[in-house]
């Protein structure tokens, strides 16, 4: 995936970070729906494993979003920031 251009203002940096965090949340929910971290029926880790599975999913989702995700963060950034030339 092509890396986005570096932000030039603090507002762009904050907006891009918020967009990436939202994409990570979406990915985490998708991973949860796919069953990542679900305790197997036999020989599972019990309640402790269930409680910490969300941390694993969130960490993996953040790593996926940081690596480029599926482009949601970049689309959100451009939708919220507007065109590069400043015209809306």
C-alpha positions in Angstrom: 0.0 0.0 0.0 1.2 3.5 -0.8 2.0 5.5 2.3 0.1 8.8 2.7 2.0 12.0 2.5 3.3 13.3 5.9 0.9 15.8 7.6 2.1 19.4 7.4 0.1 20.9 10.3 -0.6 19.8 13.9 -4.3 19.7 12.9 -3.6 17.3 10.1 -1.5 15.1 12.4 -4.3 15.0 15.0 -7.0 14.3 12.4 -4.9 11.5 10.8 -4.3 10.0 14.2 -8.0 10.1 15.0 -8.9 8.5 11.7 -6.4 5.7 12.2 -7.8 5.1 15.8 -11.3 4.8 14.4 -10.1 2.4 11.7 -8.4 0.3 14.4 -11.7 0.2 16.3 -13.5 -1.0 13.2 -10.9 -3.7 12.6 -11.1 -4.8 16.2 -14.8 -5.3 15.9 -14.4 -7.2 12.6 -11.8 -9.4 14.3 -14.2 -10.0 17.2 -17.0 -10.9 14.8 -14.7 -13.3 13.0 -14.1 -15.1 16.3 -10.5 -14.0 17.0 -9.8 -14.6 20.7 -12.8 -16.8 21.3 -12.1 -19.4 24.0 -12.2 -23.0 22.7 -14.7 -25.3 24.3 -12.1 -27.7 25.6 -9.0 -26.7 27.5 -9.7 -23.0 27.2 -8.1 -20.4 29.4 -11.3 -19.7 31.3 -12.5 -16.3 32.4 -9.0 -14.8 32.4 -8.5 -15.6 28.8 -11.9 -14.1 27.9 -11.2 -10.9 29.8 -7.8 -10.3 28.0 -8.9 -11.4 24.5 -10.1 -7.9 23.8 -6.7 -6.4 24.6 -5.1 -8.9 22.1 -7.7 -8.0 19.4 -7.2 -4.2 20.0 -3.4 -4.5 19.8 -3.6 -6.5 16.6 -6.1 -4.1 15.1 -3.9 -1.1 15.9 -0.9 -2.8 14.3 -3.1 -3.6 11.2 -4.3 0.0 11.0 -0.7 1.4 11.4 0.4 -0.9 8.6 -2.2 0.6 6.3 -5.3 -1.2 7.2 -7.8 -1.3 4.4 -7.8 2.4 3.6 -10.6 3.6 5.9 -8.4 6.0 7.8 -7.2 7.7 4.7 -10.7 8.1 3.3 -11.9 9.5 6.7 -9.0 11.9 6.8 -9.8 13.2 3.3 -13.5 13.4 4.0 -13.0 15.4 7.1 -10.1 17.5 6.0 -11.3 18.3 2.5 -9.5 18.5 -0.8 -5.7 19.3 -0.8 -6.3 22.7 -2.5 -8.6 23.8 0.3 -11.7 24.1 -1.9 -14.9 22.4 -0.8 
